[in-house]
């Protein structure tokens, strides 16, 4: 977990701007097709948000011989900021490597708390399972990927069926997860300590009840039979993220869940996600080995 003052979207936005300039300067080819702003809930659904209940699909332009594996990317931003629009480079990079990529929005604090954010992510995966065939994706091979707060949400989706079943969705939709510098893995312990001056701000997305903190902490929710997970932290990221990820990996190992944990040397928190601009990023290589596009 991170002190709030370090978790805003501004640093990511600035680096994404640089990536846009690099892309224009190098003439990066676009062998993918993007379909933008698809609602993953019906507009008459209770609580529908016309901005946050949207996703973008990136698909290779070349028609596949067989349906392609799908990666659903969940953005970070301290549970109160961030947008799918900032992560176009991940969608294009995944499509270039043979995946159908789905980059999603979800509702944010203070409008909702984390359980509702997890529900949104699960319902987006449910949309993928029912609709992605029209975009060349394989609904039986859906993987989730997330950075920071999005990494914690991805971990929650992969940890067991609870989030899906409470939304009327079948268990087993997620076949694996990539957790990139994940935040929120163990909010139950973190919020009891309140080590940083601004930690009380996290009570806005997580609420004030310890039982609620535990209910959205993958460390406490993961079950035997959870989906395989690939875990990554930066060597120079926040100590609490390293600690939480290490402990989660240990728990996965004890439960017999297939998992792999790598520390990326010298990387801080934001460069852990902007590094996904590069095709040879270790996370892409490991994901290809897991999903076999």
Rosetta blueprint (number, residue, H / E / L):
1 X L
2 X L
3 X L
4 X H
5 X H
6 X H
7 X L
8 X L
9 X L
10 X H
11 X H
12 X H
13 X H
14 X H
15 X H
16 X H
17 X H
18 X H
19 X H
20 X H
21 X H
22 X H
23 X H
24 X H
25 X H
26 X H
27 X L
28 X L
29 X L
30 X L
31 X L
32 X E
33 X E
34 X E
35 X E
36 X E
37 X E
38 X E
39 X E
40 X L
41 X L
42 X L
43 X L
44 X L
45 X L
46 X L
47 X L
48 X L
49 X L
50 X L
51 X L
52 X L
53 X L
54 X E
55 X E
56 X E
57 X E
58 X E
59 X E
60 X E
61 X L
62 X L
63 X L
64 X L
65 X L
66 X L
67 X L
68 X E
69 X E
70 X E
71 X E
72 X E
73 X E
74 X E
75 X L
76 X L
77 X L
78 X L
79 X L
80 X L
81 X L
82 X L
83 X L
84 X H
85 X H
86 X H
87 X H
88 X H
89 X H
90 X H
91 X H
92 X H
93 X H
94 X H
95 X H
96 X H
97 X L
98 X L
99 X L
100 X E
101 X E
102 X E
103 X E
104 X E
105 X L
106 X L
107 X L
108 X L
109 X L
110 X L
111 X L
112 X L
113 X L
114 X H
115 X H
116 X H
117 X H
118 X H
119 X H
120 X H
121 X H
122 X H
123 X H
124 X H
125 X H
126 X H
127 X H
128 X H
129 X H
130 X H
131 X H
132 X H
133 X H
134 X H
135 X H
136 X L
137 X E
138 X E
139 X E
140 X E
141 X E
142 X E
143 X E
144 X E
145 X E
146 X E
147 X E
148 X L
149 X H
150 X H
151 X H
152 X H
153 X H
154 X H
155 X H
156 X H
157 X H
158 X H
159 X H
160 X L
161 X L
162 X H
163 X H
164 X H
165 X H
166 X L
167 X L
168 X L
169 X L
170 X L
171 X L
172 X L
173 X L
174 X E
175 X E
176 X E
177 X E
178 X E
179 X E
180 X E
181 X L
182 X L
183 X L
184 X L
185 X L
186 X L
187 X H
188 X H
189 X H
190 X H
191 X H
192 X H
193 X H
194 X L
195 X L
196 X L
197 X L
198 X L
199 X H
200 X H
201 X H
202 X H
203 X H
204 X H
205 X H
206 X H
207 X L
208 X L
209 X L
210 X H
211 X H
212 X H
213 X H
214 X H
215 X H
216 X L
217 X L
218 X H
219 X H
220 X H
221 X H
222 X L
223 X L
224 X L
225 X L
226 X L
227 X L
228 X E
229 X E
230 X E
231 X E
232 X E
233 X E
234 X E
235 X L
236 X L
237 X L
238 X L
239 X H
240 X H
241 X H
242 X H
243 X H
244 X H
245 X H
246 X H
247 X H
248 X H
249 X H
250 X H
251 X H
252 X H
253 X H
254 X H
255 X H
256 X L
257 X L
258 X L
259 X E
260 X E
261 X E
262 X E
263 X E
264 X E
265 X L
266 X L
267 X L
268 X L
269 X H
270 X H
271 X H
272 X H
273 X H
274 X H
275 X H
276 X H
277 X H
278 X L
279 X L
280 X L
281 X L
282 X H
283 X H
284 X H
285 X H
286 X H
287 X H
288 X H
289 X H
290 X H
291 X H
292 X L
293 X L
